[in-house]
Amino acid sequence: MYATLFPDFATIEADQEQINLTRFELSLPEKRQFFLEGQEQFNQRFRTFYSRRIEDITAGGKLLGKQGPWTMVFLSAQSDPGGGGRRANYTVARTQRDISGRSTVAIMGANRRLDGKDQGSVSADANLFFTRTFE
């Protein structure tokens, strides 16, 4: 279990400036310590959760656990986007089940609550290994 209250990310190395002339957002690596632990659970082929969108964190908590074939991650963070006194709550939960060796199936839900409106997504993914050469 991890928790943070008014974290100071001032000691984190700044991102290298990049110019983006496309309609797609840049994907920058996460450097904040609070989000690094357990980050591998959120790295799927199609990204449904990008922790760099959470800015100005005022408080946060994370719960990581593994029990037998089950792996669970729960993250909740409160932020003040734009510094205008508005509060946004971010919640992400992922459950993964190991199946016969290296294969896994998982489900994940992510939500942002801002000004009483929820915006979120639910996703499912699987990594299936049938033989050593066929996956």
Secondary structure, DSSP 8 states (H G I E B T S, - for coil): -EEEES---TTS---------SSS--------HHHHTTGGGG--SS-S--GGG--SEEEEEEEEEEETTEEEEEEEEEE-GGGSS--EEEEEEEEEEEETTTEEEEEEEEEEEETTEEEEEEEEEEE--SSSS--
